[in-house]
């Protein structure tokens, strides 16, 4: 035991076999066999090389299971024939695409006022500030639907005709201004600045910016991410509102301008004017869409920077194209065809369409803006406006015309009035993920089917809005680190919060509806697992078991995740036991099939970690001319992922993944151990990274070597954990972190205690000892005398030997170079030998070389982990190796000692490897002079090579074993690929050696050998004469 003391109190007791990567000293000792088997296996191979290899293998397994996500089809490729829409409904209340989560009643004051709202009055929902709004005459009502029971008002002198909430342009307002409120009245358009904080609430500031409406009421106002503001006038034209910090000579702080309409004469000849009735802009702010009264659509390209205005395409015969795609449907009829809303989409949803238009009959029209693969270029200028699919709406009963529509990321909703009561009905449709996800391994592309349901809401629906979040069609991949999608519906009675149910939420609801004995109702889950896929459902079960306790939301308590009840987690565990034993649909290249539980676990780990795994960890900036460094990863997201992984680690510890297996699953058991190690290491790596952020990452980066700093800037968790370069970088990061802590606490034991508390085992005692040892080596340069320097370096070497198992080859080579520069090459050699021996303390590789290094041998990995250290020793010896036999006789005594230290090792694999390297470098003669152990054994190995047999002959001659030398020379002389001169030289040496044998009992044999030599020489001479 290595014990550190601080103020006479033992802080840390560190075993010599301490493992900094997967140490579990803090876990209870009663864990089942899974953990103990993992630790036993890992302790045998706990060197950095083996740990990195294990992590790499686990990452390959995890990534391979992600094929279910990578090959999830683009929804645009799955459209059925336009008149063959397939809709399904859930058999139970749990299996519904959208459900009602919460309903909030508006305060009495608001209810009284909203009752007088007419269809043209502005109204809507602004989730980013937690407000719903509506306008009655000259009053704007803002309802804080989360924290307040009151409704606030903003009063204008004139009637309000339009309201918009937009993002401010950069550089105009203070940084705390997050939103602009645009109020359009019958007389003017004005800008109000807003600041919202969940703690301090909403603050409103009068900017003093306004412009005259010029007799045109601006009834629709939208903004782009770049801060541009577009307004749809009651005149059917598109206007743009501009504002600036200061007034110019010929411009005011706020102004508006008219953009050209579809016809150049439209402004002057009203009869030709096709008025615009709706406008929309995509999330990237690069494309603006205009919908006209005749159901024509115009595409305006704003450019990548969002600041241009270029008319790209117009489609005015959409009805004709729709009828061609859907000729049999009565819902597509030219006599009453009308598009009522347009909804831009993004590449997260599909790369094959960029716009969805909705008709008055509920049909969805999907448009592609690009041809000739232009869509592959991000935010390219549109070069088409092609209708590619028409989707017929789900069937509905007892409803009238559509009053409101909503479409975003595959989720479609529309509201209709009920014929028999005063409530509105919302119909929903969204992709059936089971159909899309279960096509892996099957031929062809799946055909889109959609889940649908209807919801009855109190009052009249006046607005539908979803908070701005990144959505994916493949909701399997977004179930574990983020809440489900929430849609806010404003009605004349209040606000209803709807939840878009993912398969994860459906399974959780289904478990919540069953009896405590899930096993008794196992049949209820058969169809669910069969529909969504056993691997995907196993992944969902792990998600339920390891769900994050809480999730922070911008929308207060309306969208928070509640803790998962223990009854549900117990049910998920039973489902894993039951359905997890099924063979996975994913096959290995060798034909081996893992269980669904194994592949579901790997897929779950991928889905939890994919957002951070390959993303760069650090980003560089400049402030006041000085480089600064900050995290490129969200600390909140990291902690959320870490929490999930800790729960998974605990689950794997407390459930007998291995002990209860009855079938032969050694490969699966080994893979599960690697996955467990991956989870444990990533938990510690995240803790290590978070502690670096807390310490001040900018200061740590400045203290690192430039090459290490550059490597860190390009590093991810993937490269840090699964490559030796990353492990070497981790050592440099640990050094910087330890150095920072030593500046605060100048005590080894206390620093170890602090680092173990914050970083777990990723940066622990071994790293501190390595740091101290390296510091000592450098301090030896300033020693008072040679004796003090030697003592310091010796102490450093002894410390390094204690942690030799955890020193990477790169770090060891760096240390050896420093030892050598101070005249202690021997110490570098000793450390390299110690590192190699620490990886193979039982010299298992001795039997490996004795067996002739057979391929696919389990011992090959151990030999491979030692080879880099052998190479360092060879390089150190090569620097002092004489380049010729003449120089070899004048070798310095210190250099001879270096060779003696190296070849004093009992590691036969080391000797054989070094001898081979010496021979390849044509300096084998040095070995003859040194006569190291195992040399003769190495040279006598079969099959012989010419060089090895030649060196063996020289070895025999140098050792005075003339008979073996003579016979070896004779064998060499009979080689086919040498010249006659070389053959004569070898036979001459053989003759001299044979004559040098003085033992009486050998004289007859030598006489016979000399006769053979003479015959061979005669043959050579005869050949030369010819």
Order of alpha helices (4+ residues) and beta strands (2+ residues): beta-beta-alpha-alpha-alpha-beta-beta-alpha-beta-beta-beta-beta-beta-beta-beta-beta-beta-beta-beta-beta-beta-beta-beta-beta-alpha-beta-beta-beta-beta-beta-beta-beta-alpha-beta-beta-beta-beta-alpha-alpha-alpha-alpha-beta-beta-alpha-beta-beta-alpha-alpha-alpha-alpha-alpha-alpha-alpha-alpha-alpha-alpha-alpha-alpha-alpha-alpha-alpha-alpha-alpha-alpha-alpha-alpha-alpha-alpha
